[in-house]
Amino acid sequence: MNRISLEFLTRSGCHLCDDAAPAVRRAARALGGAVEVVDIEGDDAFTRDYGLRIPVVRLDGVIIAEGSFSAFQLWWRIVRRRRRR
């Protein structure tokens, strides 16, 4: 399995994002991957597309989780997506 890189779409002051951040880091670490934190406020298109959906986690540009999720749920979605390749 290739090294994974997750995009974690968030914004300052988002309590759901603060709650999700540890789960995103744990899932990436468990699979030997990295997390790129993207503040949607820095991009008008991201703000328009994801403003009400954050936190959002993307893998290879595809949304694999949004809202509330556990590290295990995220890990499982990553594994399933990578197996489909």
N, C-alpha and C positions, 0 to 999 in steps of 0.2 A: 504494500500500500504506500502510495506517495505521501510525502509530508503534507498535511492539510494546512490551510490558511483560512480562518474564519473572518468575515467582516461582521463587526458588531455595531449596528446602527443605533445611535443613542443621541441624547442631547442633555445639556446641563439642566439640573433641577428635576429630572425625570426619576421619580421614586421607583417605578417598575424597572427602569434601566439599572439603577443602583442595586436592586434586589437580584437582577439577572446576571450581573457582571461576574460574580464568583462562579456561577454555574457554567458560564461560557469559558472562563479561564480553566476550570477543572476539566471540562470535556476536551478542550484543546490539548491540555497538558497530558491527559490520559492517552491521547492518540499521537503524542509527539508533535503537536502542531503549534501554530501561533495564532494570535488574535490581533486583528487590525481594528482599532476603535475609530469609528467614523462619526463625527458630530454632524448631524444632518443640518444644523443651523448654518453651516458653512457653504451650503449648496442649495440654491433655490429649487432645483428639480428634486433633490432628496427630501427637502422640507415639504414640498407639494405631494410627493408620492408616499412618504412614510410618516408624515407629521402626526397622524392619529394612530399609527400602527406600532410605534416603537414600544419596547425594544424589538429589533429585528436582527436575526442572524442569517447571513447568507454564506453559502459555500459554492464556489465556482459561479457566482452571480445568481444563484437560485436561492430563494427564501426557504430555509429549513425549519425556522422557528420564529414565532413572534408572540408578544404578550407575555404570559406567565408560563414558565417551563422549568423543569429540573435539569441538573447536569446529566442524569441518566437518560432522560428523554432526548436531550440534545445529542448525547453520545450515540444513542441508538439510531437517530435520524442520520447522523454523519456516516455511521457504518453501513446502513442500508443504501444510502446514496452512493457511496464509494463502491459498493459491490455491484451496482447496476452498470458501472462503466465497463 
